[in-house]
């Protein structure tokens, strides 16, 4: 487990996800494991409405900080939303989809990053 989040953007995303009432927030350090991104932030919502609300909270707050996602997907369905920022890919799942896809297990070689509660 890493000693903390080294990306300011990642820290902001975690903070805004918490403010949006996301649950089970996990950060994976993918540096050196893939060229896709440096970090995954994975979070859950209890319903499609909450998943969308969490994603909108993160996106709106980061827009105020001058950060716009390179790509965003999944808003129509609201079961798994991806917000792709430089160096950080955010995955917000409805709990059922998170259990089905198990990104943490798929990227099991990636160290977990400690996030402050």
C-alpha positions in Angstrom: 0.0 0.0 0.0 1.4 3.4 -1.0 1.8 6.0 1.7 -0.6 8.5 0.3 -2.1 10.1 -2.8 0.7 11.9 -4.7 -1.6 13.4 -7.3 -3.4 16.7 -6.4 -6.0 15.9 -9.0 -6.6 12.5 -7.5 -7.0 14.0 -4.0 -9.5 16.5 -5.3 -11.5 13.7 -7.0 -11.6 11.7 -3.8 -12.7 14.7 -1.8 -15.5 15.6 -4.3 -16.6 11.9 -4.5 -17.0 11.9 -0.7 -18.9 15.2 -0.7 -21.2 13.5 -3.3 -21.8 10.6 -0.7 -19.8 8.0 -2.7 -19.1 4.8 -0.8 -16.2 2.3 -0.9 -13.8 4.8 -2.5 -10.6 3.1 -3.6 -7.5 4.5 -5.3 -5.2 2.2 -7.3 -1.7 3.3 -8.4 -1.3 2.1 -12.0 2.0 3.9 -12.6 4.3 1.5 -14.5 1.5 -1.0 -15.1 -0.4 0.6 -18.0 -0.1 3.6 -20.3 -3.8 4.3 -19.8 -3.5 6.4 -16.7 -1.6 6.8 -13.5 -4.5 6.3 -11.1 -7.9 4.7 -10.9 -10.4 6.2 -8.5 -13.2 3.7 -7.9 -16.3 4.5 -6.0 -19.9 3.3 -5.6 -23.3 4.8 -5.4 -26.5 3.1 -4.2 -28.6 3.9 -7.3 -28.3 5.1 -10.9 -29.4 8.5 -9.7 -26.7 8.6 -7.0 -24.1 7.4 -9.5 -25.0 10.2 -11.8 -25.1 12.7 -9.0 -21.6 11.7 -7.8 -20.2 12.0 -11.3 -21.8 15.4 -11.8 -20.4 16.6 -8.5 -16.9 15.6 -9.4 -17.2 17.0 -12.9 -18.7 20.3 -11.8 -16.2 20.9 -9.0 -13.2 20.1 -11.2 -14.6 22.4 -14.0 -14.4 25.2 -11.4 -10.8 24.3 -10.9 -10.2 24.4 -14.6 -10.1 20.6 -15.2 -12.3 19.2 -17.9 -12.5 15.5 -18.6 -10.8 14.2 -21.7 -13.7 11.7 -22.0 -16.9 10.8 -20.2 -19.0 7.7 -20.7 -22.0 6.0 -19.1 -24.1 9.0 -18.1 -27.2 7.7 -20.0 -27.3 4.4 -18.2 -25.9 5.6 -14.8 -24.7 2.1 -13.9 -20.9 2.7 -14.5 -19.7 6.2 -15.3 -16.2 6.9 -16.4 -14.6 10.3 -16.2 -11.2 10.4 -17.8 -8.8 13.1 -16.6 -5.1 13.5 -17.4 -3.5 10.9 -15.2 -6.7 9.9 -13.4 -9.5 7.7 -14.5 -12.6 7.8 -12.3 -15.0 4.8 -12.2 -18.3 5.3 -10.4 -20.4 2.2 -10.2 -23.7 1.2 -9.0 -22.9 -1.4 -6.4 -24.2 -4.4 -8.5 -22.0 -3.4 -11.4 -19.0 -2.9 -9.2 -19.4 -6.4 -7.8 -19.8 -7.8 -11.3 -16.8 -6.2 -12.9 -14.5 -6.3 -9.9 -11.9 -3.7 -11.2 -9.9 -4.0 -8.0 -9.4 -7.7 -8.7 -8.8 -7.2 -12.4 -6.0 -4.7 -11.5 -4.8 -6.8 -8.5 -1.1 -6.0 -9.3 -1.8 -2.3 -8.7 -1.0 -1.0 -5.2 -3.8 0.5 -3.2 -3.2 4.1 -2.2 -4.1 5.1 1.3 -6.7 7.8 1.4 -7.4 9.8 4.6 -10.8 9.3 6.1 
